[in-house]
């Protein structure tokens, strides 16, 4: 696991407009050069927030993802997917 790589993806989604757009248009290509394991890459591509959370991704970074619509997850979907995981 390369938690640094996952955190970097979350950070870039928030701060880098070009990367954010690439994640919206073609996430597989956007993630290609990122230092991720196959499981981490799959979690991003499948919008599997539970797996990312269980990997140890910081909840603050995860909570920012719906704000930028980079993964196609609304705030309400995020809350639904995360309910029960953080208790």
N, C-alpha and C positions, 0 to 999 in steps of 0.2 A: 504494500500500500504506500502511496506517495501523497500523504495528506497535504504536503506543501503544494503539489500540483493541483489538487482539488480546490484548495483555498485560493490559489492563484487564478483559477478559472472564475470562481465567484467574484473575486476582486476585479478582474478584468471586465466582467459583465457589468459591474457597477461603474467603472471609471473609464473604460476605453470604448468610445462610441463605435469604432470600426469593428472591434471584436464582438460587441453586442449585436451589431447588424449581421455579422457573419454567423453568430449563433442563431439568429432568427431565420436567416436564409438557408444556411447549410451547416447545421451543427456538426455533422461528421467531419467535414473538411476543417471547420474552425478548431475542432479538438485534436486534429491530426498531429499538430506540432507540439501539443501540450504534454508535459511529463506525467502521464496518467497510466495506470494499469488498465488492462482490458475491462476489469470489473468497474472501475471508476468511470471509464469512458461509457460503458454500457449504462450505468446509473444516470449519467447526464442525458444520454440519448433517449432513454426510456422515461425520463423525468421521475426517476425513482428516488424521491426525497428521503424516504425511510431508510434506504440503504446508505445514502450519503450521510444521514444523521448517525446511523449505527457505526459508520466508519470513523466517526469522530469529527465530522465537519462542524465548525463553530455555528451555533444556532443563529447568531447575528448575521453571518454571511448567507446562510440559507434563507433567512427571513427577507433578505433584500431581493432575492431572485424574482418574485412575482411583481415587484415594483417596476422592473425594467422590461417585463414581457419578453425576456430573452428565451424562456423555455416554454412559453405558451401556457403558463399556469397562472390563474387568477389568484387573488388574495384569498378568496373563499375556498378555492381548491387547495391552496397551500395549507390553510387552517384545517381543513378536512383530512388531508393526508398526514398531518403532523399530530393531530389529536390522539392522545394516548401514548405517543412516543416519548414525550418530555415529562411525563408524570412519574 
